[in-house]
Amino acid sequence: MRITNYTKTLKSFQPNYRAIVLASLLLPGLAGFAQSEASNVNPDQEKGIGKIHIGLIYPLSSNGTHAPLDTNNFSFHLLAGISSAEQGFSFAGFSNIVRNDATGTQIAMFSNHIGKKVKGLTIAGFLNSYGAGEGAAFAGFANVSKGNVKGLQLGGFTNIAKDLEGAQFAGFLNKANAVKGSQLAGFINIAKKNLSASQLAGFINKAEDVKGSQFAGFINIAKKVKGIQAAGFINVADSCEYPIGIINLVRKGEKSISLTLDETQTSMLSFRSGGRVTYGILGIGYNLKNKKEVYGMEIGLGAHWFQTDAFRLNTEITGSVLESFKAGEYFKSSFRVSPALKIGNHLELFAGPSINFLSTNTTEGRNLHKKFIHTWGDRNNDFQALYFGYSGGIQFIF
């Protein structure tokens, strides 16, 4: 009887024994699987994927002292927040500090500091500093990137990037290495290497090789330019066919000294400088007819057309004044068409007609020319007139 009861008891324990054996076999495998999954998680992110982070200032926030290791989808801080990465929207009353990447929109009343790459929109009242950038960055004072930027930088004072593919707009300075896009600054643009597009600055543009255009209020500096250099005063380049400025110091261009005489008996000694096509004119002169208003000056722009070894056609737009350095004004703007004959490599003779607009309030100025196409004003006071004239001269090319 006892043997029978013992046998039944053993049979009742058999299913539990099998479960224990099965569990002992499975648990090591599950533990190993969990360990392998954990090993693939970035330690900075292992406890913070997809968090919402709200606080005052580190460490007074929902993430506490662990905040520098967390990745957040949404962050809001009254003063400043810190995190490993941001994958959505973050706002700080003073500053956002992200140790790694930031994707989405980051807004701070004073500054955003992203350690690695930014992808999206970054707005700061004063400063954005980040590694590489893809998107748009707006700052009241400066955007500073240590890496490449693809997109837009708009800074109240300055924008700085490594290589730029996009655009920089700054109140004072834009600076990058290679630029594929545009730089617009109130004072200076700098592209340390190549520029492919355009630079527009209130004072100076500087680049190496330019495949595009430079526009500056005062001076452009570059090496090889395939496009236009336009400056309020001076262009400097190794080679450029289309410089537009009063003085153009193009090493592989053309420079000349000329002596001209026009229909008013005003002689001008002028310096012409430029590229193969366009050039600038700056001259001083003396009027042989007047007794008071005898000192002259002219500035202008010109272009060469139909060029051969012996002939070319020069067209010029100039403005000139005659002064006595006392009371009275004389100003004349002219459009000249001057066929030119080359004598050897360094000498050129030119002459041709011109159409002129005259504005003067002096008797000598009105008497310099007699026949007019049309006149305006009072001949005894302010007088304006349109008339045909001529000019001719000789220039030495060097």
KEKE-3310 file (N, C-alpha, C; in steps of 0.2 Angstrom, whole numbers, plus 5000, padded with zeros to 4 digits):
npx = (5004:5009:5020:5013:5007:5018:5024:5014:5015:5028:5025:5016:5024:5032:5028:5031:5045:5050:5047:5055:5068:5067:5066:5078:5086:5083:5084:5098:5100:5091:5096:5109:5105:5098:5109:5117:5109:5109:5122:5123:5118:5120:5129:5126:5113:5106:5097:5088:5080:5069:5063:5054:5059:5059:5062:5071:5085:5100:5104:5091:5078:5067:5075:5085:5101:5105:5103:5113:5116:5105:5093:5082:5065:5057:5060:5060:5065:5066:5077:5091:5096:5103:5108:5111:5107:5095:5080:5069:5060:5067:5067:5074:5075:5087:5099:5102:5111:5118:5126:5129:5121:5108:5092:5079:5070:5078:5077:5083:5084:5096:5108:5113:5121:5128:5136:5139:5132:5120:5103:5091:5081:5089:5088:5094:5095:5107:5119:5123:5132:5140:5144:5144:5132:5115:5103:5094:5101:5099:5104:5106:5118:5130:5133:5142:5151:5160:5162:5156:5144:5127:5116:5108:5115:5111:5116:5117:5129:5140:5145:5152:5160:5166:5167:5155:5139:5127:5120:5126:5122:5126:5128:5140:5152:5156:5163:5171:5179:5179:5166:5150:5138:5131:5137:5133:5137:5137:5150:5162:5166:5174:5181:5191:5196:5189:5176:5160:5148:5142:5148:5143:5147:5147:5159:5172:5177:5184:5193:5199:5200:5187:5171:5160:5153:5159:5154:5157:5157:5169:5181:5187:5195:5204:5210:5210:5197:5181:5170:5161:5169:5165:5167:5166:5177:5190:5197:5206:5215:5222:5218:5205:5192:5181:5182:5174:5177:5184:5198:5207:5217:5223:5233:5235:5229:5226:5234:5236:5242:5235:5233:5221:5210:5196:5181:5179:5191:5198:5210:5216:5225:5225:5223:5220:5213:5211:5203:5202:5191:5182:5186:5193:5193:5203:5207:5216:5215:5217:5209:5211:5205:5197:5198:5196:5189:5198:5204:5203:5195:5192:5182:5177:5170:5174:5174:5181:5178:5176:5190:5206:5222:5227:5217:5203:5187:5183:5172:5165:5159:5159:5162:5165:5173:5175:5185:5187:5190:5183:5168:5155:5150:5154:5149:5150:5144:5148:5146:5156:5162:5175:5185:5200:5217:5230:5247:5260:5264:5262:5257:5243:5232:5217:5201:5185:5166:5155:5142:5135:5130:5127:5129:5129:5133:5140:5147:5158:5157:5145:5149:5158:5154:5144:5133:5118:5109:5097:5091:5090:5083:5089:5099:5106:5108:5107:5111:5107:5111:5111:5122:5131:5148:5166:5181:5199:5215:5230:5237:5248:5252:5254)
npy = (4994:5006:5007:5009:5021:5029:5028:5035:5048:5051:5052:5063:5073:5074:5083:5096:5094:5093:5106:5114:5110:5114:5128:5130:5128:5138:5151:5155:5158:5168:5178:5180:5185:5197:5204:5206:5214:5225:5229:5235:5248:5265:5271:5284:5285:5275:5275:5285:5287:5295:5304:5317:5332:5343:5358:5369:5373:5364:5354:5354:5348:5337:5326:5326:5323:5315:5320:5325:5313:5310:5307:5317:5320:5331:5346:5358:5373:5384:5392:5386:5371:5354:5341:5324:5322:5329:5326:5333:5346:5360:5372:5386:5398:5404:5396:5382:5367:5355:5340:5331:5327:5337:5337:5344:5358:5371:5382:5397:5410:5416:5408:5394:5379:5366:5351:5342:5338:5348:5347:5355:5368:5382:5394:5408:5421:5428:5419:5405:5390:5377:5360:5353:5358:5357:5364:5379:5393:5405:5420:5433:5439:5430:5416:5401:5389:5374:5364:5358:5367:5366:5374:5388:5403:5416:5430:5443:5450:5441:5427:5411:5397:5381:5373:5380:5377:5384:5399:5414:5427:5442:5456:5461:5452:5438:5422:5408:5393:5385:5390:5387:5395:5409:5424:5437:5452:5466:5472:5464:5449:5433:5421:5408:5398:5392:5400:5398:5406:5420:5435:5448:5463:5477:5484:5475:5461:5445:5432:5416:5407:5411:5407:5415:5429:5445:5458:5473:5487:5495:5487:5473:5457:5444:5429:5420:5424:5420:5427:5442:5456:5468:5484:5498:5506:5499:5484:5469:5456:5441:5436:5442:5445:5453:5466:5478:5493:5509:5508:5494:5482:5470:5456:5449:5457:5473:5489:5506:5523:5538:5552:5564:5575:5585:5592:5603:5609:5603:5594:5578:5568:5552:5536:5520:5505:5487:5472:5460:5464:5474:5490:5502:5520:5534:5551:5566:5584:5598:5613:5622:5633:5640:5653:5653:5641:5629:5617:5600:5584:5567:5552:5535:5521:5508:5498:5486:5481:5470:5466:5465:5461:5474:5483:5489:5493:5505:5509:5521:5527:5542:5553:5570:5585:5602:5614:5629:5629:5638:5648:5641:5628:5615:5601:5587:5573:5559:5549:5539:5534:5526:5522:5513:5512:5501:5503:5493:5484:5492:5505:5516:5524:5534:5540:5548:5551:5558:5559:5571:5576:5591:5601:5616:5631:5642:5656:5653:5640:5638:5644:5635:5627:5629:5624:5615:5600:5600:5611:5615:5624:5640:5651:5660:5656:5641:5628:5616:5605:5595:5588:5585:5579:5577:5567:5563:5555:5548:5533:5524:5508:5496)
npz = (5000:5004:4995:4983:4985:4986:4973:4966:4970:4966:4952:4951:4953:4942:4930:4935:4938:4925:4920:4928:4923:4910:4911:4917:4906:4897:4903:4904:4890:4888:4896:4890:4878:4882:4887:4875:4867:4875:4875:4862:4864:4865:4879:4883:4879:4885:4895:4891:4879:4869:4878:4888:4893:4906:4915:4926:4928:4925:4939:4941:4935:4926:4922:4930:4937:4928:4916:4906:4899:4892:4878:4871:4865:4867:4875:4888:4896:4909:4911:4908:4899:4898:4888:4880:4867:4855:4848:4843:4848:4857:4870:4878:4891:4892:4888:4877:4879:4870:4869:4859:4844:4836:4831:4822:4830:4838:4850:4859:4870:4872:4869:4859:4860:4852:4851:4841:4826:4818:4813:4805:4812:4820:4832:4840:4852:4853:4851:4840:4842:4834:4828:4813:4801:4795:4787:4794:4802:4814:4822:4834:4835:4831:4821:4823:4816:4817:4808:4792:4783:4777:4770:4777:4785:4796:4803:4815:4817:4813:4803:4803:4796:4791:4777:4765:4759:4752:4760:4767:4778:4785:4796:4798:4795:4785:4785:4777:4771:4758:4747:4741:4735:4741:4749:4759:4766:4778:4779:4776:4766:4767:4758:4760:4751:4737:4728:4723:4716:4722:4730:4740:4747:4759:4760:4757:4748:4748:4741:4734:4720:4709:4704:4698:4704:4711:4722:4728:4740:4740:4738:4729:4731:4724:4716:4702:4692:4686:4680:4685:4693:4703:4709:4720:4720:4718:4711:4713:4706:4699:4687:4677:4666:4666:4675:4685:4690:4696:4697:4692:4696:4688:4686:4674:4665:4657:4657:4655:4651:4646:4635:4631:4621:4621:4613:4621:4623:4633:4641:4646:4657:4659:4668:4663:4667:4668:4662:4649:4642:4650:4658:4669:4672:4677:4679:4677:4673:4662:4657:4642:4637:4646:4659:4673:4678:4676:4681:4679:4681:4679:4680:4675:4666:4654:4639:4628:4611:4597:4594:4587:4581:4576:4578:4587:4595:4606:4619:4630:4646:4655:4668:4671:4678:4679:4688:4698:4711:4718:4719:4709:4697:4686:4677:4667:4659:4648:4634:4625:4609:4602:4589:4588:4584:4584:4586:4585:4600:4611:4609:4605:4595:4595:4592:4591:4590:4603:4614:4625:4641:4649:4664:4672:4681:4678:4668:4660:4659:4651:4639:4634:4624:4610:4601:4603:4606:4614:4627:4645:4659:4665:4656:4663:4675:4683:4671:4659:4646:4631:4620:4605:4603:4603:4604:4606:4606:4612:4618:4630:4632:4645)
capx = (5000:5014:5024:5009:5006:5025:5024:5009:5018:5033:5021:5013:5030:5036:5027:5035:5052:5051:5046:5061:5073:5066:5068:5086:5090:5081:5086:5105:5100:5088:5101:5114:5101:5098:5116:5119:5105:5111:5129:5122:5115:5125:5128:5123:5106:5103:5091:5084:5077:5062:5061:5052:5063:5056:5065:5073:5092:5103:5101:5084:5074:5064:5080:5090:5108:5106:5101:5118:5116:5098:5091:5075:5060:5054:5064:5058:5068:5065:5084:5096:5095:5108:5106:5116:5105:5089:5077:5063:5059:5069:5067:5077:5075:5094:5104:5102:5117:5117:5133:5130:5117:5102:5088:5072:5070:5081:5076:5086:5084:5103:5113:5112:5128:5127:5143:5141:5129:5113:5099:5084:5081:5092:5087:5096:5095:5114:5124:5123:5138:5139:5149:5142:5125:5111:5097:5095:5103:5097:5107:5106:5125:5134:5133:5149:5151:5167:5162:5153:5137:5123:5109:5108:5117:5110:5119:5117:5136:5145:5144:5158:5159:5171:5165:5148:5135:5121:5121:5128:5120:5128:5128:5147:5157:5155:5169:5171:5184:5176:5159:5146:5132:5131:5139:5131:5139:5138:5157:5167:5165:5180:5181:5198:5198:5186:5170:5156:5142:5143:5149:5141:5149:5147:5166:5177:5176:5191:5192:5204:5197:5180:5167:5154:5154:5160:5151:5159:5156:5175:5187:5187:5202:5204:5215:5207:5189:5177:5164:5162:5171:5162:5168:5165:5183:5196:5197:5213:5214:5227:5215:5198:5190:5176:5182:5170:5179:5188:5205:5207:5224:5223:5240:5235:5225:5229:5235:5238:5242:5233:5232:5215:5208:5189:5178:5179:5198:5200:5215:5215:5230:5221:5225:5215:5215:5206:5204:5202:5185:5180:5191:5191:5196:5204:5211:5216:5216:5217:5206:5215:5201:5194:5203:5195:5188:5203:5207:5199:5195:5187:5181:5173:5171:5175:5174:5184:5174:5179:5197:5210:5229:5228:5211:5197:5182:5182:5166:5167:5155:5163:5159:5171:5171:5180:5185:5191:5190:5179:5161:5153:5151:5153:5149:5149:5144:5149:5146:5161:5163:5181:5189:5207:5222:5236:5254:5264:5261:5261:5255:5237:5229:5210:5197:5178:5161:5153:5136:5136:5125:5131:5126:5134:5130:5145:5147:5163:5154:5140:5152:5163:5151:5138:5127:5115:5103:5092:5093:5085:5085:5090:5106:5110:5109:5108:5110:5108:5111:5113:5125:5136:5155:5171:5187:5204:5221:5235:5239:5253:5249:5260)
capy = (5000:5012:5007:5011:5028:5033:5029:5040:5054:5053:5053:5069:5078:5074:5089:5101:5093:5095:5114:5117:5108:5118:5135:5131:5129:5144:5157:5158:5161:5175:5183:5182:5190:5204:5207:5208:5220:5231:5231:5239:5254:5270:5272:5291:5285:5269:5277:5292:5287:5298:5307:5323:5335:5349:5360:5376:5373:5358:5348:5355:5346:5330:5321:5327:5323:5310:5324:5325:5307:5308:5309:5320:5322:5338:5349:5365:5375:5392:5395:5382:5364:5350:5334:5321:5323:5332:5324:5336:5353:5362:5379:5388:5405:5407:5393:5375:5364:5348:5337:5327:5329:5340:5337:5347:5365:5372:5390:5399:5417:5419:5404:5387:5376:5359:5348:5339:5340:5351:5346:5358:5375:5384:5401:5411:5429:5430:5415:5398:5387:5370:5357:5353:5361:5356:5368:5386:5395:5412:5422:5440:5441:5426:5409:5399:5381:5371:5360:5361:5370:5365:5378:5396:5406:5423:5432:5450:5452:5437:5420:5407:5390:5378:5374:5382:5375:5388:5406:5417:5434:5445:5463:5463:5447:5431:5419:5401:5390:5384:5392:5385:5398:5417:5428:5444:5455:5473:5475:5460:5442:5430:5414:5407:5394:5394:5403:5396:5409:5427:5439:5455:5466:5484:5486:5471:5454:5442:5425:5413:5406:5413:5405:5418:5437:5449:5465:5477:5495:5498:5483:5465:5454:5437:5427:5419:5426:5418:5431:5449:5459:5475:5487:5505:5509:5495:5477:5466:5449:5438:5436:5443:5448:5458:5470:5485:5498:5514:5505:5487:5479:5463:5455:5447:5462:5478:5495:5511:5530:5541:5559:5565:5581:5585:5598:5609:5610:5600:5589:5574:5563:5546:5529:5515:5498:5482:5465:5459:5467:5480:5493:5509:5527:5539:5555:5573:5587:5606:5616:5627:5639:5644:5657:5652:5634:5626:5611:5595:5577:5562:5545:5532:5514:5507:5491:5485:5477:5469:5466:5461:5463:5480:5487:5488:5498:5507:5513:5523:5531:5545:5559:5575:5591:5608:5617:5634:5629:5644:5647:5639:5621:5612:5594:5584:5566:5558:5542:5540:5528:5528:5517:5513:5509:5499:5503:5489:5481:5497:5512:5516:5530:5533:5546:5547:5555:5557:5562:5573:5580:5597:5604:5621:5638:5647:5659:5650:5633:5639:5646:5630:5624:5633:5621:5610:5597:5602:5614:5616:5629:5647:5652:5665:5652:5633:5627:5609:5604:5589:5590:5580:5582:5572:5567:5559:5555:5543:5530:5520:5502:5492)
capz = (5000:5005:4989:4978:4986:4984:4966:4963:4972:4961:4945:4952:4953:4936:4926:4938:4936:4918:4919:4931:4918:4904:4913:4918:4899:4893:4906:4902:4884:4888:4899:4885:4873:4884:4887:4868:4865:4879:4872:4856:4865:4867:4886:4884:4878:4886:4899:4890:4873:4868:4884:4888:4898:4908:4921:4927:4926:4927:4938:4943:4930:4926:4920:4935:4936:4922:4910:4901:4896:4889:4872:4872:4860:4869:4880:4889:4902:4910:4911:4903:4899:4895:4886:4875:4860:4854:4842:4841:4849:4863:4871:4884:4892:4892:4884:4876:4878:4868:4869:4853:4838:4837:4825:4824:4831:4844:4851:4865:4870:4872:4865:4858:4859:4850:4851:4834:4820:4819:4807:4806:4813:4826:4833:4846:4853:4853:4848:4839:4840:4833:4824:4806:4801:4789:4789:4795:4809:4815:4828:4834:4835:4827:4820:4822:4815:4817:4802:4785:4783:4771:4771:4778:4791:4796:4809:4815:4816:4809:4802:4802:4794:4787:4770:4765:4753:4754:4760:4773:4778:4791:4797:4797:4792:4783:4783:4776:4767:4751:4747:4735:4737:4742:4755:4759:4772:4778:4778:4773:4765:4766:4756:4760:4745:4731:4728:4717:4716:4723:4736:4740:4754:4759:4759:4754:4747:4747:4739:4730:4714:4710:4698:4700:4704:4717:4722:4735:4740:4740:4735:4729:4730:4722:4711:4696:4692:4680:4681:4686:4699:4703:4716:4720:4718:4716:4710:4713:4704:4695:4680:4676:4660:4667:4681:4684:4695:4694:4697:4692:4696:4686:4683:4667:4661:4653:4660:4650:4652:4639:4634:4627:4620:4618:4610:4625:4624:4640:4640:4652:4658:4662:4669:4661:4670:4667:4659:4641:4640:4653:4661:4673:4670:4682:4676:4679:4667:4662:4651:4638:4635:4652:4663:4680:4679:4672:4683:4678:4684:4676:4681:4670:4664:4647:4636:4621:4607:4590:4595:4583:4583:4574:4578:4592:4596:4613:4621:4637:4650:4659:4671:4672:4681:4679:4695:4700:4718:4721:4717:4702:4696:4679:4677:4661:4658:4641:4631:4619:4604:4599:4585:4590:4580:4588:4583:4589:4606:4617:4607:4602:4593:4595:4591:4589:4593:4609:4616:4632:4645:4653:4669:4675:4683:4677:4662:4657:4657:4646:4633:4631:4618:4607:4598:4608:4604:4618:4633:4650:4664:4664:4654:4667:4682:4682:4664:4657:4639:4628:4613:4602:4604:4600:4608:4603:4609:4611:4625:4630:4635:4648)
cpx = (5004:5018:5020:5008:5013:5026:5020:5012:5023:5030:5019:5018:5033:5035:5031:5043:5054:5051:5053:5067:5073:5068:5075:5089:5088:5084:5093:5104:5097:5092:5106:5111:5101:5104:5118:5116:5108:5118:5129:5119:5120:5124:5125:5116:5102:5097:5087:5082:5070:5059:5058:5056:5061:5060:5067:5080:5095:5106:5093:5079:5071:5069:5085:5097:5110:5105:5107:5119:5110:5097:5083:5071:5057:5058:5061:5061:5068:5072:5088:5095:5101:5106:5112:5114:5097:5086:5070:5063:5062:5069:5070:5077:5082:5098:5102:5109:5116:5124:5134:5126:5111:5098:5081:5073:5073:5081:5079:5086:5091:5107:5111:5119:5127:5134:5144:5136:5122:5109:5092:5085:5084:5091:5090:5096:5102:5119:5122:5130:5137:5144:5147:5134:5122:5104:5098:5097:5102:5100:5107:5113:5129:5132:5140:5149:5158:5167:5159:5146:5133:5117:5111:5110:5115:5111:5119:5124:5140:5143:5150:5157:5165:5170:5157:5145:5128:5122:5122:5125:5122:5129:5135:5152:5154:5162:5168:5177:5182:5168:5156:5139:5134:5133:5137:5133:5139:5145:5161:5165:5172:5178:5188:5200:5193:5179:5166:5149:5144:5144:5147:5142:5149:5154:5171:5175:5183:5189:5198:5201:5190:5176:5160:5155:5155:5158:5153:5158:5163:5180:5185:5194:5201:5210:5212:5199:5186:5171:5165:5165:5169:5163:5167:5171:5189:5195:5204:5212:5221:5224:5208:5196:5185:5176:5178:5172:5183:5195:5204:5214:5224:5230:5240:5231:5229:5229:5238:5238:5240:5232:5227:5214:5201:5187:5178:5186:5200:5204:5215:5221:5226:5225:5219:5218:5210:5208:5203:5196:5183:5186:5189:5195:5197:5209:5211:5218:5217:5214:5210:5211:5198:5200:5202:5194:5192:5206:5201:5200:5190:5187:5176:5174:5171:5174:5177:5179:5178:5187:5201:5217:5230:5222:5206:5193:5181:5176:5167:5161:5159:5159:5165:5168:5177:5179:5189:5193:5188:5172:5160:5154:5150:5154:5147:5149:5144:5148:5150:5161:5170:5185:5196:5211:5228:5242:5259:5260:5259:5258:5248:5234:5221:5207:5190:5173:5159:5146:5136:5130:5129:5127:5131:5130:5135:5145:5152:5161:5149:5144:5157:5160:5145:5132:5125:5110:5096:5095:5088:5088:5087:5098:5110:5111:5111:5106:5111:5107:5113:5116:5130:5143:5160:5177:5192:5210:5225:5236:5244:5251:5255:5257)
cpy = (5006:5013:5010:5019:5032:5034:5034:5047:5056:5055:5061:5075:5079:5080:5095:5100:5095:5103:5117:5116:5113:5125:5135:5131:5135:5151:5160:5161:5168:5180:5185:5187:5197:5208:5210:5214:5226:5234:5235:5246:5259:5271:5279:5291:5280:5270:5283:5292:5290:5301:5314:5326:5342:5351:5367:5377:5367:5359:5348:5354:5339:5325:5321:5327:5319:5314:5324:5319:5305:5311:5311:5321:5329:5340:5357:5367:5382:5395:5391:5374:5360:5344:5331:5323:5326:5329:5327:5344:5354:5369:5380:5395:5408:5403:5385:5373:5357:5345:5334:5331:5332:5340:5340:5355:5366:5380:5391:5407:5420:5415:5397:5384:5368:5356:5346:5342:5343:5350:5349:5365:5377:5391:5403:5418:5432:5426:5408:5395:5380:5367:5358:5356:5359:5359:5375:5388:5403:5415:5430:5443:5437:5419:5406:5391:5379:5366:5363:5362:5369:5368:5385:5397:5413:5425:5440:5453:5448:5430:5417:5400:5387:5378:5375:5380:5378:5395:5408:5425:5437:5452:5465:5458:5441:5428:5411:5399:5390:5386:5390:5388:5406:5419:5435:5447:5463:5476:5470:5452:5439:5423:5412:5403:5397:5396:5401:5399:5417:5429:5446:5458:5474:5487:5482:5464:5451:5434:5422:5413:5407:5411:5408:5426:5439:5456:5468:5484:5498:5493:5476:5463:5447:5435:5426:5420:5424:5421:5438:5451:5466:5478:5495:5509:5504:5487:5474:5459:5447:5438:5437:5447:5454:5462:5476:5489:5503:5512:5498:5484:5472:5461:5453:5451:5467:5485:5500:5518:5533:5548:5560:5573:5581:5591:5604:5612:5608:5594:5585:5569:5557:5540:5525:5508:5493:5475:5465:5463:5474:5483:5500:5514:5531:5544:5562:5577:5595:5608:5622:5633:5643:5648:5655:5644:5630:5619:5605:5588:5573:5555:5541:5524:5513:5500:5491:5480:5476:5469:5462:5464:5471:5485:5485:5494:5499:5511:5515:5528:5535:5551:5564:5581:5596:5612:5623:5634:5635:5643:5645:5631:5620:5605:5592:5576:5564:5550:5543:5533:5530:5522:5518:5509:5507:5500:5499:5486:5486:5504:5511:5523:5529:5540:5544:5552:5554:5561:5564:5577:5585:5600:5609:5627:5643:5650:5655:5643:5633:5640:5641:5627:5628:5630:5615:5607:5599:5605:5614:5621:5636:5648:5656:5662:5645:5632:5620:5609:5597:5591:5584:5583:5576:5572:5562:5559:5549:5540:5525:5514:5498:5487)
cpz = (5000:4998:4984:4979:4985:4977:4963:4965:4967:4954:4945:4951:4946:4931:4929:4937:4929:4917:4922:4926:4912:4905:4914:4911:4896:4896:4904:4895:4884:4891:4894:4880:4875:4885:4880:4866:4869:4877:4866:4858:4868:4874:4887:4883:4881:4891:4897:4883:4873:4874:4883:4894:4900:4914:4921:4925:4928:4934:4940:4937:4930:4925:4926:4933:4930:4915:4904:4897:4892:4882:4873:4865:4861:4875:4881:4896:4903:4909:4906:4904:4895:4893:4881:4868:4860:4848:4840:4843:4856:4864:4878:4885:4891:4887:4883:4875:4876:4866:4862:4847:4840:4831:4827:4824:4838:4845:4858:4865:4870:4867:4864:4857:4858:4848:4844:4829:4821:4812:4808:4807:4820:4827:4840:4846:4852:4849:4846:4838:4839:4829:4816:4807:4794:4790:4789:4802:4809:4822:4828:4833:4830:4827:4819:4822:4814:4811:4796:4787:4777:4772:4772:4785:4791:4803:4809:4814:4811:4808:4800:4801:4791:4780:4770:4758:4754:4754:4767:4773:4785:4791:4796:4793:4791:4782:4783:4772:4760:4751:4740:4737:4737:4749:4754:4766:4772:4777:4774:4772:4764:4764:4755:4754:4739:4732:4722:4718:4717:4730:4735:4747:4753:4758:4755:4754:4746:4746:4735:4723:4714:4703:4700:4700:4711:4717:4728:4734:4739:4736:4735:4728:4729:4717:4704:4696:4686:4681:4681:4693:4698:4709:4715:4718:4715:4716:4709:4711:4700:4688:4681:4670:4661:4674:4680:4691:4692:4693:4697:4691:4694:4683:4676:4663:4658:4657:4655:4653:4645:4640:4629:4627:4618:4615:4614:4626:4631:4638:4647:4651:4662:4663:4668:4664:4669:4665:4652:4639:4643:4657:4665:4670:4676:4679:4679:4673:4668:4656:4648:4636:4640:4655:4671:4681:4674:4674:4683:4681:4680:4679:4676:4670:4656:4645:4629:4617:4600:4590:4590:4585:4581:4576:4584:4593:4604:4614:4629:4640:4655:4662:4673:4675:4680:4685:4695:4707:4722:4720:4710:4701:4688:4679:4670:4661:4650:4640:4625:4615:4600:4596:4587:4586:4584:4583:4587:4595:4612:4615:4604:4601:4593:4595:4589:4592:4600:4610:4623:4635:4650:4658:4672:4677:4682:4669:4657:4655:4652:4639:4630:4625:4616:4604:4602:4604:4608:4625:4638:4655:4661:4662:4658:4674:4680:4675:4663:4650:4637:4621:4611:4602:4601:4605:4604:4607:4608:4618:4624:4634:4638:4652)
residu = (MET:ARG:ILE:THR:ASN:TYR:THR:LYS:THR:LEU:LYS:SER:PHE:GLN:PRO:ASN:TYR:ARG:ALA:ILE:VAL:LEU:ALA:SER:LEU:LEU:LEU:PRO:GLY:LEU:ALA:GLY:PHE:ALA:GLN:SER:GLU:ALA:SER:ASN:VAL:ASN:PRO:ASP:GLN:GLU:LYS:GLY:ILE:GLY:LYS:ILE:HIS:ILE:GLY:LEU:ILE:TYR:PRO:LEU:SER:SER:ASN:GLY:THR:HIS:ALA:PRO:LEU:ASP:THR:ASN:ASN:PHE:SER:PHE:HIS:LEU:LEU:ALA:GLY:ILE:SER:SER:ALA:GLU:GLN:GLY:PHE:SER:PHE:ALA:GLY:PHE:SER:ASN:ILE:VAL:ARG:ASN:ASP:ALA:THR:GLY:THR:GLN:ILE:ALA:MET:PHE:SER:ASN:HIS:ILE:GLY:LYS:LYS:VAL:LYS:GLY:LEU:THR:ILE:ALA:GLY:PHE:LEU:ASN:SER:TYR:GLY:ALA:GLY:GLU:GLY:ALA:ALA:PHE:ALA:GLY:PHE:ALA:ASN:VAL:SER:LYS:GLY:ASN:VAL:LYS:GLY:LEU:GLN:LEU:GLY:GLY:PHE:THR:ASN:ILE:ALA:LYS:ASP:LEU:GLU:GLY:ALA:GLN:PHE:ALA:GLY:PHE:LEU:ASN:LYS:ALA:ASN:ALA:VAL:LYS:GLY:SER:GLN:LEU:ALA:GLY:PHE:ILE:ASN:ILE:ALA:LYS:LYS:ASN:LEU:SER:ALA:SER:GLN:LEU:ALA:GLY:PHE:ILE:ASN:LYS:ALA:GLU:ASP:VAL:LYS:GLY:SER:GLN:PHE:ALA:GLY:PHE:ILE:ASN:ILE:ALA:LYS:LYS:VAL:LYS:GLY:ILE:GLN:ALA:ALA:GLY:PHE:ILE:ASN:VAL:ALA:ASP:SER:CYS:GLU:TYR:PRO:ILE:GLY:ILE:ILE:ASN:LEU:VAL:ARG:LYS:GLY:GLU:LYS:SER:ILE:SER:LEU:THR:LEU:ASP:GLU:THR:GLN:THR:SER:MET:LEU:SER:PHE:ARG:SER:GLY:GLY:ARG:VAL:THR:TYR:GLY:ILE:LEU:GLY:ILE:GLY:TYR:ASN:LEU:LYS:ASN:LYS:LYS:GLU:VAL:TYR:GLY:MET:GLU:ILE:GLY:LEU:GLY:ALA:HIS:TRP:PHE:GLN:THR:ASP:ALA:PHE:ARG:LEU:ASN:THR:GLU:ILE:THR:GLY:SER:VAL:LEU:GLU:SER:PHE:LYS:ALA:GLY:GLU:TYR:PHE:LYS:SER:SER:PHE:ARG:VAL:SER:PRO:ALA:LEU:LYS:ILE:GLY:ASN:HIS:LEU:GLU:LEU:PHE:ALA:GLY:PRO:SER:ILE:ASN:PHE:LEU:SER:THR:ASN:THR:THR:GLU:GLY:ARG:ASN:LEU:HIS:LYS:LYS:PHE:ILE:HIS:THR:TRP:GLY:ASP:ARG:ASN:ASN:ASP:PHE:GLN:ALA:LEU:TYR:PHE:GLY:TYR:SER:GLY:GLY:ILE:GLN:PHE:ILE:PHE)
# end
